[in-house]
Amino acid sequence: MTEVRVIARSVASRGKEDQLRALLKGMLVPTRAEQGCISYELYESDSTGRFYFDETWESQAALDKHIATPHFRRLEQTIGELLEGPFEVNILTRMLPDAIAA
């Protein structure tokens, strides 16, 4: 089973920072309770209105189940009106030094 790392970024529209913060914070408890969630952390940047999720999932299947949950679907339906740009989700691949990879 291969762990999946995700960094998700969102930037609030001017005046929507508090609403976006509350929406994203509301994801923490239910997501952390999901089977297959290793870690799910929310960070706020020192640049106003920028938020980042740092996530680790046991597998792609666990992440797929997360995306199908009611709380994630509610996030998808609500977040667009609060954002300056798109909700950016990045699936990460660990970069190993050549000596280790060989």
Residue frames as a rotation matrix with the C-alpha (Angstrom) as fourth column:
MET 1
0.588 0.809 0.000 0.00
0.809 -0.588 0.000 0.00
0.000 0.000 -1.000 0.00
THR 2
-0.491 -0.773 0.403 1.46
0.785 -0.593 -0.181 3.37
0.379 0.227 0.897 -1.01
GLU 3
-0.094 0.402 -0.911 0.76
0.695 -0.629 -0.350 6.46
-0.713 -0.665 -0.220 1.05
VAL 4
0.062 0.199 0.978 -0.64
0.855 -0.516 0.051 9.46
0.515 0.833 -0.202 -0.79
ARG 5
-0.460 -0.272 -0.845 0.45
0.678 -0.722 -0.136 13.00
-0.574 -0.636 0.517 0.12
VAL 6
0.179 0.613 0.769 -1.68
0.883 -0.445 0.149 15.99
0.434 0.653 -0.621 -0.78
ILE 7
-0.729 -0.207 -0.652 -1.23
0.458 -0.856 -0.240 19.74
-0.509 -0.474 0.719 -0.48
ALA 8
0.058 0.811 0.582 -4.37
0.958 -0.208 0.195 21.75
0.279 0.547 -0.789 -1.17
ARG 9
-0.841 -0.409 -0.354 -4.34
0.474 -0.872 -0.120 25.54
-0.260 -0.269 0.927 -1.45
SER 10
0.201 0.901 0.383 -7.17
0.942 -0.285 0.175 28.04
0.267 0.326 -0.907 -1.33
VAL 11
-0.900 -0.433 -0.049 -7.13
0.435 -0.885 -0.169 31.83
0.029 -0.173 0.984 -1.48
ALA 12
-0.096 0.925 -0.368 -10.11
0.837 -0.126 -0.533 33.74
-0.539 -0.359 -0.762 -0.12
SER 13
0.019 0.243 0.970 -11.79
0.684 -0.711 0.165 36.51
0.729 0.660 -0.180 -2.02
ARG 14
-0.868 -0.362 0.340 -11.39
0.060 -0.757 -0.651 39.86
0.493 -0.545 0.678 -0.28
GLY 15
-0.405 0.707 0.579 -13.80
-0.887 -0.457 -0.062 40.04
0.221 -0.539 0.813 2.64
LYS 16
0.611 0.649 -0.453 -14.47
-0.563 0.759 0.327 36.26
0.556 0.055 0.829 2.61
GLU 17
-0.392 -0.905 -0.165 -11.46
-0.497 0.359 -0.790 35.22
0.775 -0.227 -0.590 4.75
ASP 18
-0.610 0.176 0.772 -13.45
-0.751 0.180 -0.635 34.47
-0.251 -0.968 0.022 7.91
GLN 19
0.517 0.856 -0.001 -16.07
-0.790 0.477 -0.386 32.45
-0.330 0.201 0.922 6.03
LEU 20
0.465 -0.418 -0.780 -13.42
-0.470 0.630 -0.618 30.40
0.750 0.654 0.097 4.24
ARG 21
-0.623 -0.720 0.304 -11.48
-0.615 0.212 -0.759 29.83
0.482 -0.660 -0.576 7.47
ALA 22
-0.238 0.627 0.741 -14.63
-0.822 0.276 -0.498 28.52
-0.517 -0.728 0.450 9.19
LEU 23
0.735 0.519 -0.437 -15.52
-0.678 0.586 -0.445 26.26
0.025 0.623 0.782 6.25
LEU 24
0.147 -0.775 -0.615 -12.03
-0.417 0.515 -0.749 24.75
0.897 0.367 -0.247 6.12
LYS 25
-0.693 -0.375 0.615 -11.78
-0.700 0.145 -0.700 24.32
0.173 -0.916 -0.363 9.89
GLY 26
0.211 0.890 0.403 -15.09
-0.887 0.348 -0.302 22.44
-0.410 -0.294 0.864 9.72
MET 27
0.585 -0.062 -0.808 -13.35
-0.550 0.703 -0.452 19.78
0.596 0.709 0.377 7.65
LEU 28
-0.341 -0.916 0.212 -10.80
-0.795 0.161 -0.584 18.86
0.501 -0.368 -0.783 10.33
VAL 29
-0.363 0.197 0.911 -12.80
-0.764 0.497 -0.411 16.72
-0.534 -0.845 -0.030 12.78
PRO 30
0.685 0.684 0.252 -14.81
-0.452 0.669 -0.590 14.62
-0.572 0.290 0.767 10.30
THR 31
0.661 -0.479 -0.578 -11.85
-0.531 0.246 -0.811 14.07
0.530 0.843 -0.092 7.98
ARG 32
-0.386 -0.858 0.340 -9.46
-0.855 0.194 -0.480 13.06
0.346 -0.476 -0.809 10.74
ALA 33
-0.100 0.451 0.887 -12.03
-0.691 0.610 -0.388 10.46
-0.716 -0.652 0.251 11.82
GLU 34
0.685 0.387 -0.618 -12.06
-0.728 0.405 -0.553 8.82
0.037 0.828 0.559 8.37
GLN 35
0.625 -0.464 0.628 -10.54
0.200 0.872 0.446 5.40
-0.755 -0.153 0.638 7.96
GLY 36
0.429 -0.555 0.713 -7.31
0.903 0.230 -0.364 5.75
0.038 0.800 0.599 6.01
CYS 37
0.747 -0.190 0.638 -6.54
-0.081 -0.977 -0.196 9.32
0.660 0.095 -0.745 7.10
ILE 38
0.123 -0.800 -0.587 -3.02
0.894 0.346 -0.285 9.40
0.431 -0.490 0.758 8.54
SER 39
-0.495 -0.213 -0.842 -2.86
0.624 -0.761 -0.175 13.17
-0.604 -0.613 0.510 8.96
TYR 40
0.089 0.591 0.802 -4.96
0.860 -0.452 0.237 16.15
0.502 0.669 -0.548 7.93
GLU 41
-0.242 -0.328 -0.913 -3.61
0.788 -0.615 0.012 19.55
-0.566 -0.717 0.408 8.93
LEU 42
0.623 0.463 0.630 -4.84
0.716 -0.662 -0.221 23.03
0.315 0.589 -0.744 8.05
TYR 43
-0.337 -0.782 -0.524 -2.44
0.842 -0.499 0.204 25.98
-0.421 -0.372 0.827 7.89
GLU 44
0.865 0.498 0.065 -3.05
0.484 -0.791 -0.376 29.68
-0.136 0.356 -0.924 7.40
SER 45
0.022 -0.882 0.470 -0.34
0.895 -0.192 -0.402 31.68
0.445 0.430 0.786 5.67
ASP 46
-0.309 -0.192 -0.932 0.99
0.637 -0.769 -0.053 35.01
-0.706 -0.610 0.360 6.88
SER 47
-0.987 0.161 0.003 -0.38
-0.094 -0.590 0.802 36.28
0.130 0.792 0.597 3.54
THR 48
-0.555 0.819 0.148 -3.98
-0.536 -0.216 -0.816 37.19
-0.636 -0.532 0.559 4.35
GLY 49
0.341 0.915 -0.216 -6.61
-0.806 0.166 -0.569 34.74
-0.485 0.368 0.794 3.17
ARG 50
0.009 -0.397 -0.918 -4.30
-0.754 0.600 -0.267 31.90
0.657 0.694 -0.294 2.05
PHE 51
0.349 0.210 0.913 -4.98
-0.807 0.562 0.179 28.44
-0.476 -0.800 0.366 3.49
TYR 52
-0.255 -0.534 -0.806 -3.25
-0.796 0.589 -0.138 25.10
0.549 0.607 -0.575 2.98
PHE 53
0.815 0.363 0.451 -4.23
-0.537 0.766 0.354 21.53
-0.217 -0.530 0.820 3.79
ASP 54
-0.377 -0.877 -0.297 -1.34
-0.879 0.440 -0.183 19.10
0.291 0.192 -0.937 4.30
GLU 55
0.577 0.744 0.335 -2.76
-0.790 0.613 0.000 15.58
-0.206 -0.265 0.942 4.05
THR 56
-0.710 -0.663 -0.238 -1.44
-0.698 0.707 0.113 12.04
0.093 0.246 -0.965 4.22
TRP 57
0.462 0.886 0.033 -3.66
-0.882 0.463 -0.087 9.11
-0.093 0.011 0.996 3.26
GLU 58
0.100 -0.390 0.915 -2.97
-0.305 0.864 0.401 5.37
-0.947 -0.319 -0.033 3.59
SER 59
-0.557 -0.191 0.808 -3.75
0.610 0.566 0.555 4.86
-0.563 0.802 -0.199 -0.11
GLN 60
-0.960 0.273 -0.060 -5.38
-0.226 -0.628 0.745 6.33
0.166 0.728 0.665 -3.17
ALA 61
-0.364 0.868 -0.339 -8.49
0.509 0.490 0.708 4.33
0.780 0.085 -0.620 -2.27
ALA 62
-0.191 0.249 -0.949 -8.67
0.945 -0.214 -0.247 6.12
-0.264 -0.945 -0.195 1.11
LEU 63
-0.833 -0.138 -0.536 -8.35
0.035 -0.979 0.199 9.50
-0.552 0.147 0.821 -0.61
ASP 64
-0.819 0.572 -0.043 -11.05
-0.034 0.026 0.999 8.50
0.572 0.820 -0.002 -3.12
LYS 65
-0.152 0.771 -0.618 -13.39
0.892 0.377 0.251 7.62
0.426 -0.513 -0.745 -0.23
HIS 66
-0.487 -0.092 -0.869 -12.66
0.613 -0.744 -0.265 11.02
-0.622 -0.661 0.419 1.36
ILE 67
-0.978 0.063 -0.200 -13.66
-0.183 -0.721 0.668 12.79
-0.102 0.690 0.716 -1.85
ALA 68
-0.534 0.818 -0.213 -16.99
0.175 0.354 0.919 10.94
0.827 0.453 -0.332 -1.78
THR 69
-0.606 0.298 -0.738 -17.90
0.793 0.150 -0.591 11.91
-0.065 -0.943 -0.327 1.82
PRO 70
0.460 0.864 0.203 -20.78
0.855 -0.493 0.160 14.30
0.238 0.100 -0.966 2.54
HIS 71
0.590 -0.249 -0.768 -18.48
0.346 -0.781 0.520 16.82
-0.729 -0.572 -0.375 4.24
PHE 72
-0.589 -0.808 0.033 -16.14
0.354 -0.221 0.909 16.95
-0.727 0.547 0.416 1.22
ARG 73
-0.373 0.538 0.756 -19.09
0.897 0.001 0.442 17.29
0.237 0.843 -0.483 -1.17
ARG 74
0.702 0.606 -0.375 -20.42
0.696 -0.696 0.177 20.17
-0.154 -0.385 -0.910 0.97
LEU 75
0.023 -0.800 -0.600 -16.98
0.250 -0.577 0.778 21.82
-0.968 -0.168 0.187 0.75
GLU 76
-0.738 -0.322 0.593 -17.00
0.609 0.061 0.791 21.47
-0.291 0.945 0.151 -3.05
GLN 77
0.028 0.878 0.478 -20.47
0.938 -0.188 0.292 22.99
0.346 0.440 -0.829 -3.32
THR 78
0.802 0.371 -0.468 -19.74
0.568 -0.715 0.407 25.91
-0.183 -0.592 -0.784 -1.00
ILE 79
0.101 -0.902 -0.419 -16.12
0.640 -0.263 0.722 26.89
-0.761 -0.341 0.551 -1.49
GLY 80
-0.240 -0.261 0.935 -16.32
0.963 -0.184 0.196 28.38
0.121 0.948 0.295 -4.99
GLU 81
0.590 0.577 0.565 -18.19
0.507 -0.809 0.296 31.48
0.628 0.112 -0.770 -3.89
LEU 82
0.927 -0.254 -0.276 -15.49
0.153 -0.415 0.897 32.21
-0.342 -0.874 -0.346 -1.28
LEU 83
0.189 -0.947 0.260 -12.39
0.706 0.315 0.634 31.88
-0.683 0.064 0.728 -3.46
GLU 84
0.210 -0.287 -0.935 -10.37
-0.482 -0.862 0.156 34.35
-0.851 0.418 -0.319 -5.46
GLY 85
-0.285 -0.351 -0.892 -9.21
-0.942 0.272 0.194 31.57
0.175 0.896 -0.409 -7.80
PRO 86
0.362 0.448 -0.817 -9.54
-0.390 0.869 0.304 27.80
0.847 0.209 0.490 -8.09
PHE 87
0.676 -0.149 0.722 -9.22
-0.625 0.403 0.669 25.41
-0.390 -0.903 0.179 -5.14
GLU 88
0.239 -0.716 -0.656 -5.84
-0.801 0.236 -0.550 23.88
0.548 0.657 -0.517 -5.97
VAL 89
0.776 0.005 0.631 -5.21
-0.411 0.762 0.500 20.23
-0.479 -0.647 0.593 -5.05
ASN 90
0.204 -0.812 -0.547 -1.77
-0.877 0.097 -0.471 18.72
0.436 0.576 -0.692 -5.60
ILE 91
0.994 -0.030 0.101 -0.97
-0.009 0.931 0.364 15.00
-0.105 -0.363 0.926 -5.27
LEU 92
0.456 -0.890 -0.010 2.71
-0.881 -0.453 0.137 14.80
-0.126 -0.054 -0.990 -4.37
THR 93
0.865 -0.367 -0.341 5.43
0.234 0.898 -0.372 12.36
0.443 0.242 0.863 -5.36
ARG 94
0.780 -0.620 -0.081 8.41
-0.067 -0.212 0.975 12.11
-0.622 -0.755 -0.207 -3.05
MET 95
0.745 -0.638 -0.193 11.69
-0.360 -0.141 -0.922 13.03
0.561 0.757 -0.335 -4.72
LEU 96
0.878 -0.474 0.066 14.54
0.228 0.535 0.813 10.80
-0.421 -0.699 0.578 -3.59
PRO 97
0.234 -0.879 -0.415 18.25
-0.789 -0.421 0.447 11.44
-0.568 0.222 -0.793 -4.00
ASP 98
0.413 -0.096 -0.906 19.74
-0.780 0.477 -0.406 9.38
0.471 0.874 0.122 -6.84
ALA 99
-0.655 -0.753 -0.060 21.88
-0.602 0.569 -0.560 7.33
0.456 -0.331 -0.826 -4.43
ILE 100
-0.585 0.521 0.621 18.77
-0.469 0.408 -0.783 6.17
-0.662 -0.749 0.006 -2.53
ALA 101
0.384 0.840 -0.382 16.64
-0.781 0.075 -0.620 5.60
-0.493 0.537 0.685 -5.61
ALA 102
-0.028 -0.492 -0.870 19.20
-0.890 0.409 -0.202 3.26
0.455 0.769 -0.449 -7.22
